[in-house]
């Protein structure tokens, strides 16, 4: 079965889909080995991993798509990707969707923020009018070659104009044909339930976004399923964890002058050799040598 079809089935299954996001190929392999059924990749982690910068539209679309291709080639899991505002007008959206599809993504998320966009849980963001966003959404739907490629519409209007406008936009985006809708930075459980009740009218799946320290209540997967969500993404956990682990290693090395007493927090050379798949590659080489 195609990865796109697998992903659609996971979204439509009764059990909520946990979708942790990776910031690079190493993180993707960790998530695959942990047993998740699908993963995501988004601008927040990629901006930090590739550029050491925040998610404020400094990462170019071509850079993101190159990394998405690397990630999709690293794991056998379905990978949902983030294309921010589409990197321009409808023609840029069309090219971006086609390039992501060629890179191996099973779906894309396109949002209604103004450009330059910023992380949905940062202050100071704004959204474009619905009339300016809908051509982008329609272009994304038109651009896909595989009808199973998921086009997810995202609105950041809740933090800007309130829950009433967020629900209004969510319903319009669903009616326009979005396969899924993602209302970002909802701040109350009752409002989360309200979003899903509105989308249930058109039988449109929705996604929750769990950011440690973000604006949305940090709920368990089962709680989110009970509120009506089909998917829950964890966009920042991998990069938050990686930075904290590296800080601990670097601090110990600077203070002690050696990692001899820090090895319990690290993989060994042999363990990493196995993790990265080097043994299988060496075995494969033998048939050619």
Secondary structure, 3 states (H helix, E strand, C coil): CCHHHHHHHHHHCCCCEEEEEECCHHHHHHHHHHCCCEEEECHHHHHHHHHCCCCCCCCCHHHHHHHHHHHHHHCCCEEEEECCCCCCCHHHHHHHHHHHHHHCCCEEEEECECCCCCCCCCCCCCECCHHHHHHHHHHHHHHCCCCCCEEEEEECHHHHHCHHHHHHHHHHHHHHCCCEEEECCCCCHHHHHHHHHHHHCCCCEEEEECCCCCCCCCCCHHHHHHCCCCEEEECCHHHHHHHHHHHHHHHHHHHHCCCHHHHHHCCCHHHHHHHCCHHHHHHHHCCCC
